[in-house]
Amino acid sequence: MNVNFLAAVMILALTGSFLPVINRVFRISGILGAIIASAGYVLSGSLVFLSGDGGTLLSNFFVTDGVTRLLGLLILVASWMTMLVVYWVTERDKFVNELIGALLISTAGSLLLISATNFVSLVIAMELMTMPTYLMVLFAFDEKSIEAGVKYFFNGALAIGTMLFGISLLYAVTGSFDFSVLAKELFKDPLVLLAAVFIIAGFGFKLTLFPFHFWGPDVYDGTYPGVAALLTGISKSAAFIAFMRVVYEALPEISGNFTFILAVLAAVTMTVGNLLALAQKRVSRILAYSSVAHAGYTLIAFAALSVPVSVTGILYHSAAYVFMKTAAFLCFAVFLFVWGARTMDDYKGLGKREPVLAVLFLIFLLSLAGVPPMAGFISKVFVFTAAVDAGMTWLALVGLLNSAFSVAYYIWIAKQMFLEEPTLEEPVNAPSNRNLIVIPLAVMATFLVVLGIWLEPVVDVSHLFASRVGF
């Protein structure tokens, strides 16, 4: 790992750790906490950007490559914008600095997770990313958030326990946790195949793949929407990159035995996610089941791991997803805070009440639906191309049909906002600085449009990674 990248992670984690302490000692305001956090984000982002230079350490545990730098910067930007929206919505809460601090620590864990090249470092990074979110899910501390917190905690424990069991089997066979060593020493042994099953199942819980998805919609709907934005966007994108490293770097030979299983899981996951999303009335649950469907889209590229374009599909979908799903939940959080809008009926006419915010929400929905020129469209092009190149045209067709089918509920939300008469007459909250909230959302919308037009950064990084793993 590059020293600059490690410093970026440490700065982010320490800022998050000391922010609640500073708040307790000096009783700082929420806005001062947001400024301190922003300084941490800027400094960490600068170090990640400069992480191509400098010495290395912990090279057996972490790596600083193009994937780490690019996705690290995107994760930092998405997390920073999330922090600004979270602060804006919860500035009156006395625990807002604690919530922001937990967000910073979880983001530091995400940065470590995308750079992990050893199962020991992967588990530590995943827990660093996950443990602060256990507290964040309970932030509202009402009946629904407590239920969501219990479900999230037990499923998180089940996920890491399942993964650790698989990792222990791999260690029993090879005597190593290092990805590069595992890739050389693995052989066709029943224990290795069983270990891979448990590791994939552990990631399945984290990524809400079918049939491990059942906890996701309940947690995303039950917790505070800003926390759901972190869980569905930033954390899942980091987990996708970690899964990619495991599949391509640690278990390349064994993973080939699971291509058909991964293809079936991808088809079922996106179909179930889209069908259940269409049946929902609450916007948060629509977005939650949409998150399940998008996990299925990404899994298409994992099923097509025999072709190098699969790497591009995974990276591009992760890069787009970190903005479009995070921002979509943040828009929901703002509409909920200002207007108390939860259901589809509540969204009627909100395009007239909040035109700029509604247009931004539409941009994120169109990217999720895969409409050009958004990044979501380009990512699906690469994902479906990977399936075709790998000889799984049927899977690409299933993905294409699901993508077209998903347009129905995204357009349904847009129809409610722009083509219906308002049902909500008075806002629940009317903050004086309400125009400021569009800035972080507009930043994320800009990234989606830029990534939908400027393909070279992600494509170049994916080619370098593909060449490094043997394509």
C-alpha positions in Angstrom: 0.0 0.0 0.0 1.2 3.5 -0.9 2.1 5.6 2.2 -0.1 8.5 0.9 -3.1 6.3 0.5 -2.6 4.9 4.0 -2.3 8.4 5.3 -5.6 9.3 3.6 -7.3 6.4 5.3 -5.9 7.3 8.7 -6.8 11.0 8.4 -10.4 10.1 7.5 -10.7 7.5 10.3 -9.1 9.8 12.9 -11.3 12.7 11.9 -14.3 10.6 12.4 -13.1 9.2 15.7 -12.3 12.5 17.3 -15.2 14.5 15.9 -17.6 13.1 18.6 -14.9 13.7 21.3 -14.4 17.3 20.2 -18.2 17.8 20.2 -18.5 16.5 23.8 -15.6 18.6 25.1 -16.3 21.9 23.3 -20.0 21.5 22.4 -19.3 22.5 18.8 -22.2 23.2 16.4 -23.2 20.9 13.6 -21.9 23.3 11.0 -18.5 23.3 12.6 -18.5 19.5 12.6 -19.4 19.6 8.9 -16.5 21.9 8.2 -14.0 19.7 10.2 -15.3 16.7 8.3 -15.0 18.5 4.9 -11.4 19.4 5.7 -10.8 15.7 6.4 -12.4 14.7 3.1 -10.4 17.3 1.1 -7.1 16.3 2.7 -7.8 12.6 2.2 -8.8 13.1 -1.4 -5.6 15.0 -2.1 -3.5 12.2 -0.7 -5.4 9.6 -2.6 -4.9 11.6 -5.8 -1.1 11.8 -5.0 -0.9 8.1 -4.0 0.8 7.2 -7.2 4.0 8.6 -5.7 5.8 7.6 -2.6 6.9 4.5 -0.8 4.9 1.4 0.0 4.2 -0.7 3.1 2.0 -3.6 4.1 2.3 -4.8 0.5 1.1 -8.3 1.5 -2.1 -6.9 2.8 -3.1 -4.0 0.6 -2.4 -2.6 -2.9 -2.5 0.8 -4.3 -3.3 0.5 -8.0 -5.4 2.3 -10.6 -8.6 0.7 -9.3 -7.9 1.8 -5.7 -7.1 5.4 -6.7 -10.0 5.9 -9.1 -12.7 4.2 -7.0 -11.2 5.7 -3.8 -11.6 9.2 -5.2 -15.2 8.5 -6.4 -16.1 7.0 -3.0 -14.6 10.0 -1.2 -16.6 12.5 -3.3 -19.8 10.5 -2.9 -19.3 10.2 0.9 -18.5 13.9 1.2 -21.7 14.9 -0.6 -23.6 12.4 1.5 -22.2 14.1 4.6 -23.3 17.5 3.5 -26.9 16.3 2.8 -26.9 14.4 6.1 -25.8 17.5 8.0 -28.4 19.7 6.2 -31.2 17.3 7.1 -30.1 16.5 10.7 -28.4 19.8 11.8 -31.0 20.2 14.6 -30.2 16.8 16.1 -27.8 16.9 19.0 -26.1 13.7 17.8 -25.4 15.0 14.3 -21.6 15.1 14.8 -21.7 11.5 16.0 -23.5 10.5 12.9 -21.0 12.3 10.7 -18.1 10.8 12.6 -19.5 7.3 12.0 -19.9 8.1 8.3 -16.2 9.1 8.1 -15.0 5.9 9.8 -17.2 3.7 7.5 -15.8 5.5 4.5 -12.2 4.9 5.7 -13.2 1.2 5.9 -14.5 1.3 2.3 -11.1 2.7 1.1 -9.3 -0.1 2.9 -11.7 -2.7 1.5 -11.1 -1.8 -2.2 -7.4 -2.1 -1.7 -7.3 -5.4 0.3 -5.3 -8.3 -1.3 -5.3 -10.6 1.7 -8.3 -12.3 3.4 -7.1 -11.0 6.8 -7.0 -7.4 5.6 -10.3 -7.9 3.7 -12.2 -9.0 6.8 -10.7 -6.2 8.9 -11.5 -3.6 6.3 -15.0 -5.0 5.9 -15.7 -4.8 9.6 -14.3 -1.3 9.8 -16.7 -0.3 7.1 -19.6 -2.1 8.6 -19.4 -1.6 12.4 -20.1 2.2 12.4 -23.2 1.5 10.2 -24.7 -0.7 13.0 -24.9 2.5 15.1 -26.0 4.7 12.1 -28.9 2.4 11.3 -30.2 3.0 14.9 -29.8 6.8 14.5 -33.6 7.6 14.6 -34.0 5.3 17.5 -37.7 4.7 16.9 -39.5 1.3 16.5 -38.7 0.9 12.8 -35.0 1.8 13.1 -34.6 -0.6 16.1 -36.1 -3.4 14.0 -33.9 -2.4 11.1 -30.9 -2.3 13.3 -31.5 -5.8 14.8 -32.0 -7.3 11.3 -28.9 -5.6 10.0 -26.7 -6.6 12.9 -27.7 -10.3 12.8 -27.4 -10.5 9.0 -24.1 -8.7 9.1 -22.9 -11.2 11.7 -24.2 -14.1 9.5 -22.4 -12.7 6.5 -19.0 -12.3 8.1 -19.3 -15.6 9.9 -20.1 -17.4 6.6 -17.2 -15.8 4.9 -14.8 -16.6 7.7 -15.8 -20.2 7.6 -14.9 -20.3 3.9 -11.7 -18.5 4.5 -10.7 -20.9 7.2 -11.2 -23.8 4.8 -8.9 -22.1 2.2 -6.3 -21.6 4.9 -6.5 -25.3 5.8 -5.8 -26.3 2.2 -3.1 -23.7 1.3 -1.7 -22.3 4.6 -2.0 -18.8 3.4 -4.4 -15.8 3.3 -2.6 -13.9 0.6 -4.5 -13.7 -2.7 -1.4 -14.2 -4.9 -0.3 -17.2 -3.0 -3.8 -18.7 -3.1 -4.1 -18.2 -6.8 -0.9 -20.3 -7.3 -1.5 -23.0 -4.7 -5.2 -23.8 -5.1 -6.0 -27.1 -6.7 -9.3 -28.9 -7.4 -10.1 -30.1 -3.9 -13.6 -30.5 -2.5 -12.7 -28.3 0.4 -11.6 -25.5 -2.0 -15.0 -25.6 -3.8 -16.8 -25.7 -0.5 -14.8 -22.7 0.7 -15.6 -20.8 -2.4 -19.3 -21.5 -1.9 -19.2 -20.0 1.6 -17.2 -17.0 0.5 -19.6 -16.2 -2.3 -22.5 -16.6 0.1 -20.9 -14.2 2.5 -20.6 -11.6 -0.2 -24.1 -12.5 -1.3 -25.4 -11.1 2.1 -23.3 -8.0 1.7 -24.4 -7.3 -1.8 -28.1 -8.4 -1.3 -28.0 -11.1 -3.9 -30.8 -13.5 -4.1 -31.6 -15.5 -1.9 -29.6 -13.4 0.6 -31.5 -10.2 -0.2 -34.4 -10.4 2.3 -32.9 -8.2 4.9 -32.0 -5.3 2.6 -35.4 -3.6 1.8 -36.5 -3.8 5.5 -33.2 -2.2 6.7 -33.1 0.5 3.9 -36.7 1.4 4.6 -36.5 1.3 8.3 -33.4 3.4 8.8 -32.8 7.1 8.2 -32.5 7.6 4.4 -29.1 9.2 4.6 -27.8 6.0 6.2 -29.5 4.0 3.5 -27.7 6.0 0.9 -24.4 5.0 2.5 -25.4 1.3 2.7 -26.8 0.9 -0.8 -24.4 3.1 -2.7 -21.0 3.6 -1.1 -20.7 0.4 0.9 -22.0 -1.9 -1.8 -19.7 -0.4 -4.5 -16.7 -1.0 -2.2 -17.9 -4.6 -1.6 -18.2 -5.1 -5.4 -14.6 -4.2 -5.8 -13.5 -6.5 -3.0 -15.5 -9.3 -4.5 -13.8 -8.6 -7.9 -10.4 -8.9 -6.3 -11.3 -12.2 -4.6 -12.7 -13.7 -7.9 -9.9 -12.5 -10.2 -6.9 -12.5 -7.9 -7.5 -15.1 -5.2 -9.8 -17.8 -6.8 -9.4 -17.5 -10.6 -9.3 -21.2 -11.3 -12.1 -22.1 -8.9 -14.3 -19.2 -9.9 -14.6 -20.7 -13.4 -16.6 -23.5 -11.9 -19.2 -21.1 -10.7 -20.0 -19.2 -13.9 -23.3 -20.9 -14.6 -24.3 -20.6 -10.9 -23.4 -16.9 -10.9 -25.3 -16.4 -14.2 -28.5 -18.0 -12.7 -28.1 -15.9 -9.5 -27.7 -12.8 -11.6 -30.9 -13.5 -13.6 -33.0 -14.4 -10.6 -31.6 -11.5 -8.5 -32.4 -8.8 -11.0 -35.8 -10.3 -11.9 -36.9 -10.6 -8.3 -35.6 -7.1 -7.5 -37.5 -5.5 -10.4 -40.7 -7.4 -9.8 -40.8 -6.6 -6.1 -39.9 -3.0 -6.8 -42.9 -2.6 -9.1 -45.2 -3.9 -6.4 -44.1 -1.2 -3.8 -45.9 2.0 -2.8 -43.2 3.5 -0.7 -40.4 5.2 -2.6 -37.8 4.0 -0.2 -38.8 0.4 -0.8 -38.8 0.9 -4.6 -35.2 2.2 -4.3 -34.3 -0.7 -2.0 -35.5 -3.4 -4.4 -33.9 -1.5 -7.2 -30.7 -1.9 -5.3 -31.2 -5.7 -5.3 -31.8 -5.6 -9.1 -28.6 -3.6 -9.7 -26.7 -6.2 -7.7 -27.9 -8.7 -10.3 -26.8 -6.5 -13.2 -23.3 -6.4 -11.7 -23.3 -10.1 -11.1 -23.7 -10.6 -14.9 -20.1 -9.3 -15.3 -18.9 -11.7 -12.6 -20.5 -14.6 -14.5 -18.7 -13.5 -17.6 -15.3 -13.6 -15.9 -13.6 -15.4 -18.8 -13.5 -12.2 -20.9 -11.5 -9.1 -20.1 -14.5 -6.7 -20.7 -16.1 -8.2 -17.6 -13.6 -6.2 -15.5 -14.7 -3.1 -17.3 -18.3 -3.9 -16.6 -17.7 -4.4 -12.9 -15.7 -1.3 -12.5 -18.0 0.9 -14.6 -21.1 -0.2 -12.8 -19.5 0.2 -9.4 -18.3 3.7 -10.4 -21.7 4.7 -11.6 -23.6 3.0 -8.8 -21.7 4.8 -6.1 -23.3 8.1 -7.3 -26.7 7.2 -8.7 -28.0 5.0 -5.9 -26.5 7.1 -3.2 -27.9 10.3 -4.7 -31.3 8.8 -5.3 -31.7 7.9 -1.6 -30.4 11.4 -0.6 -33.1 13.0 -2.8 -35.6 10.8 -1.0 -34.2 12.0 2.3 -34.6 15.7 1.3 -38.2 15.2 0.1 -39.0 13.4 3.3 -37.4 16.1 5.5 -39.0 19.0 3.7 -42.4 17.6 2.7 -42.7 14.4 4.6 -43.1 12.5 1.4 -42.9 8.7 1.7 -45.4 7.1 -0.6 -46.0 7.5 -4.3 -49.1 9.5 -3.6 -47.0 12.0 -1.6 -44.8 12.6 -4.6 -47.6 13.9 -6.7 -46.8 17.4 -7.9 -43.5 17.7 -6.1 -42.0 18.7 -9.4 -43.9 21.9 -9.1 -43.1 22.4 -5.4 -39.4 21.6 -5.8 -38.5 21.8 -9.5 -34.7 21.8 -9.2 -34.6 18.9 -6.7 -37.2 17.0 -8.8 -35.0 17.4 -11.9 -32.0 16.1 -10.1 -33.9 13.2 -8.8 -35.1 12.5 -12.4 -31.4 12.4 -13.5 -30.5 9.8 -10.9 -33.6 7.7 -11.8 -32.7 7.8 -15.5 -29.2 6.7 -14.8 -30.5 3.8 -12.7 -32.8 2.9 -15.6 -29.8 3.0 -18.0 -30.9 5.9 -20.1 -28.1 7.7 -22.1 -26.0 9.7 -21.7 -25.9 8.8 -18.0 -23.1 6.6 -16.6 -25.7 3.9 -15.8 -26.3 3.4 -19.5 -22.6 2.9 -20.3 -22.1 0.6 -17.3 -24.9 -1.7 -18.6 -23.5 -1.6 -22.1 -20.2 -3.0 -20.8 -22.0 -5.6 -18.5 -24.2 -6.9 -21.3 -21.3 -6.9 -23.7 -19.3 -9.1 -21.3 -22.1 -11.6 -21.2 -22.3 -11.8 -25.0 -18.5 -12.1 -25.4 -18.5 -14.9 -22.9 -21.1 -16.9 -24.9 -24.0 -16.1 -22.5 -26.2 -14.2 -24.9 -29.3 -15.4 -23.0 -28.1 -13.7 -19.8 -27.5 -10.4 -21.7 -31.1 -10.7 -23.0 -32.5 -11.3 -19.6 -30.6 -8.3 -18.3 -31.8 -6.2 -21.2 -35.4 -7.2 -20.6 -35.0 -6.5 -16.9 -33.5 -3.1 -17.6 -36.4 -2.2 -19.9 -38.8 -3.5 -17.3 -37.3 -1.4 -14.5 -38.0 1.8 -16.5 -41.7 1.4 -15.5 -41.3 2.2 -11.8 -38.6 4.9 -12.4 -40.9 6.6 -14.9 -43.8 6.1 -12.5 -42.0 8.2 -9.9 -41.3 10.8 -12.5 -44.9 10.8 -13.6 -46.0 11.4 -10.1 -43.7 14.3 -9.7 -44.2 16.2 -13.0 -47.6 15.1 -14.4 -49.9 15.0 -11.3 -51.4 17.8 -9.2 -49.8 18.3 -5.7 -51.4 16.6 -2.7 -49.0 18.1 -0.1 -49.8 21.7 0.4 -47.5 22.8 3.2 -43.9 21.7 3.9 -43.1 19.9 7.1 -39.9 21.8 7.5 -38.9 25.1 5.8 -35.2 25.7 6.5 -33.9 29.1 5.5 -30.9 27.6 3.6 -33.0 25.1 1.5 -31.3 26.2 -1.8 -27.9 25.0 -0.6 -29.0 21.3 -0.6 -29.0 21.2 -4.4 -25.2 21.8 -4.5 -24.0 18.3 -3.4 -26.7 16.6 -5.4 -25.8 18.6 -8.5 -22.1 17.6 -8.0 -23.1 13.9 -8.1 -25.4 14.5 -11.1 -22.4 16.1 -12.9 -20.2 13.1 -12.2 -22.9 10.8 -13.6 -23.1 12.8 -16.8 -19.3 13.1 -17.1 -18.8 9.4 -16.6 -21.4 8.7 -19.2 -19.5 10.7 -21.8 -15.8 10.5 -20.7 -15.1 6.8 -20.7 -11.3 6.7 -20.7 -10.5 6.9 -16.9 -12.5 3.8 -16.0 -11.8 1.9 -19.2 -8.0 2.5 -18.9 -7.9 1.4 -15.3 -9.9 -1.7 -16.1 -7.5 -2.6 -18.9 -4.6 -2.3 -16.5 -6.2 -4.5 -13.9 -7.3 -7.1 -16.5 -3.7 -7.3 -17.9 -2.4 -7.7 -14.3 -4.6 -10.7 -13.6 -3.7 -12.5 -16.7 -6.0 -11.4 -19.6 
